[in-house]
Amino acid sequence: MSSSAISIAAVLWRLRKRLHDGALFFAYIVMFAVLRFLLFFARGDVPVVAWGLKNGHLTALAILFVALPWFITVARRPPSRRHAVVG
């Protein structure tokens, strides 16, 4: 398991009680896209495709542009009654 996967898991574990109804999933997707974007700067075996970026950069940006608005929307939504803590 890579150190980036372990760091994402550690952050998600700490956020698991604060986020609700899919927000934890979108948090994972956003963190994955950011780490993947940064990781591709270190990879030297992948050719540059466009605008000085590699294919992995462009894919990570596409994922980020889709997942980030969803994360913000889902995270701002009030918790549903089904998951509400009583007491």
C-alpha positions as YAML, in Angstrom:
chain: A
units: angstrom
residues:
- id: 1
  name: MET
  ca: [0.00, 0.00, 0.00]
- id: 2
  name: SER
  ca: [1.39, 3.40, -0.89]
- id: 3
  name: SER
  ca: [1.97, 6.22, 1.55]
- id: 4
  name: SER
  ca: [-0.56, 8.40, -0.27]
- id: 5
  name: ALA
  ca: [-3.27, 5.76, 0.22]
- id: 6
  name: ILE
  ca: [-2.40, 5.49, 3.90]
- id: 7
  name: SER
  ca: [-2.53, 9.26, 4.34]
- id: 8
  name: ILE
  ca: [-5.93, 9.45, 2.60]
- id: 9
  name: ALA
  ca: [-7.21, 6.64, 4.83]
- id: 10
  name: ALA
  ca: [-5.94, 8.43, 7.95]
- id: 11
  name: VAL
  ca: [-7.68, 11.69, 7.01]
- id: 12
  name: LEU
  ca: [-10.92, 9.88, 6.14]
- id: 13
  name: TRP
  ca: [-10.81, 7.99, 9.43]
- id: 14
  name: ARG
  ca: [-10.64, 11.28, 11.32]
- id: 15
  name: LEU
  ca: [-13.47, 12.80, 9.26]
- id: 16
  name: ARG
  ca: [-15.80, 9.78, 9.41]
- id: 17
  name: LYS
  ca: [-17.99, 11.17, 12.22]
- id: 18
  name: ARG
  ca: [-18.16, 14.73, 10.86]
- id: 19
  name: LEU
  ca: [-19.19, 13.96, 7.28]
- id: 20
  name: HIS
  ca: [-22.46, 12.33, 6.29]
- id: 21
  name: ASP
  ca: [-24.53, 10.97, 3.39]
- id: 22
  name: GLY
  ca: [-21.85, 10.49, 0.79]
- id: 23
  name: ALA
  ca: [-19.65, 13.41, 1.77]
- id: 24
  name: LEU
  ca: [-16.97, 11.01, 2.96]
- id: 25
  name: PHE
  ca: [-17.00, 9.32, -0.46]
- id: 26
  name: PHE
  ca: [-16.59, 12.62, -2.31]
- id: 27
  name: ALA
  ca: [-13.86, 13.66, 0.15]
- id: 28
  name: TYR
  ca: [-11.99, 10.50, -0.86]
- id: 29
  name: ILE
  ca: [-12.43, 11.26, -4.56]
- id: 30
  name: VAL
  ca: [-11.20, 14.85, -4.13]
- id: 31
  name: MET
  ca: [-8.15, 13.80, -2.09]
- id: 32
  name: PHE
  ca: [-7.35, 11.02, -4.57]
- id: 33
  name: ALA
  ca: [-7.47, 13.45, -7.50]
- id: 34
  name: VAL
  ca: [-5.23, 16.00, -5.74]
- id: 35
  name: LEU
  ca: [-2.65, 13.39, -4.74]
- id: 36
  name: ARG
  ca: [-2.73, 11.83, -8.20]
- id: 37
  name: PHE
  ca: [-2.18, 15.25, -9.77]
- id: 38
  name: LEU
  ca: [0.85, 15.83, -7.55]
- id: 39
  name: LEU
  ca: [2.19, 12.31, -8.07]
- id: 40
  name: PHE
  ca: [2.38, 12.70, -11.83]
- id: 41
  name: PHE
  ca: [4.92, 15.51, -11.47]
- id: 42
  name: ALA
  ca: [7.35, 12.92, -10.10]
- id: 43
  name: ARG
  ca: [6.74, 10.36, -12.84]
- id: 44
  name: GLY
  ca: [9.28, 10.75, -15.59]
- id: 45
  name: ASP
  ca: [8.17, 7.86, -17.80]
- id: 46
  name: VAL
  ca: [4.94, 9.49, -18.97]
- id: 47
  name: PRO
  ca: [5.01, 11.92, -21.93]
- id: 48
  name: VAL
  ca: [3.58, 15.43, -21.78]
- id: 49
  name: VAL
  ca: [0.24, 15.63, -23.58]
- id: 50
  name: ALA
  ca: [-0.98, 19.25, -23.49]
- id: 51
  name: TRP
  ca: [-0.22, 22.54, -21.74]
- id: 52
  name: GLY
  ca: [2.84, 21.01, -20.07]
- id: 53
  name: LEU
  ca: [0.67, 18.43, -18.32]
- id: 54
  name: LYS
  ca: [0.64, 14.66, -18.57]
- id: 55
  name: ASN
  ca: [-2.40, 12.48, -19.18]
- id: 56
  name: GLY
  ca: [-2.66, 11.71, -15.45]
- id: 57
  name: HIS
  ca: [-2.75, 15.44, -14.65]
- id: 58
  name: LEU
  ca: [-5.62, 16.03, -17.05]
- id: 59
  name: THR
  ca: [-7.55, 13.04, -15.74]
- id: 60
  name: ALA
  ca: [-7.04, 14.15, -12.12]
- id: 61
  name: LEU
  ca: [-8.21, 17.67, -12.98]
- id: 62
  name: ALA
  ca: [-11.33, 16.33, -14.70]
- id: 63
  name: ILE
  ca: [-12.14, 14.19, -11.66]
- id: 64
  name: LEU
  ca: [-11.51, 17.13, -9.34]
- id: 65
  name: PHE
  ca: [-13.73, 19.50, -11.33]
- id: 66
  name: VAL
  ca: [-16.60, 17.02, -11.11]
- id: 67
  name: ALA
  ca: [-16.10, 15.77, -7.53]
- id: 68
  name: LEU
  ca: [-15.33, 19.04, -5.73]
- id: 69
  name: PRO
  ca: [-18.71, 20.72, -6.41]
- id: 70
  name: TRP
  ca: [-20.47, 17.48, -5.45]
- id: 71
  name: PHE
  ca: [-18.46, 17.30, -2.23]
- id: 72
  name: ILE
  ca: [-19.33, 20.89, -1.33]
- id: 73
  name: THR
  ca: [-23.03, 20.30, -2.08]
- id: 74
  name: VAL
  ca: [-23.25, 17.05, -0.13]
- id: 75
  name: ALA
  ca: [-21.17, 18.32, 2.82]
- id: 76
  name: ARG
  ca: [-23.41, 21.40, 3.23]
- id: 77
  name: ARG
  ca: [-26.60, 19.34, 3.19]
- id: 78
  name: PRO
  ca: [-28.09, 18.80, 6.66]
- id: 79
  name: PRO
  ca: [-27.95, 15.20, 7.91]
- id: 80
  name: SER
  ca: [-30.95, 13.07, 7.11]
- id: 81
  name: ARG
  ca: [-33.21, 11.85, 9.89]
- id: 82
  name: ARG
  ca: [-32.14, 8.31, 9.22]
- id: 83
  name: HIS
  ca: [-28.59, 9.10, 10.33]
- id: 84
  name: ALA
  ca: [-29.36, 11.71, 12.96]
- id: 85
  name: VAL
  ca: [-27.97, 11.03, 16.41]
- id: 86
  name: VAL
  ca: [-30.66, 10.96, 19.10]
- id: 87
  name: GLY
  ca: [-29.88, 12.17, 22.59]
...
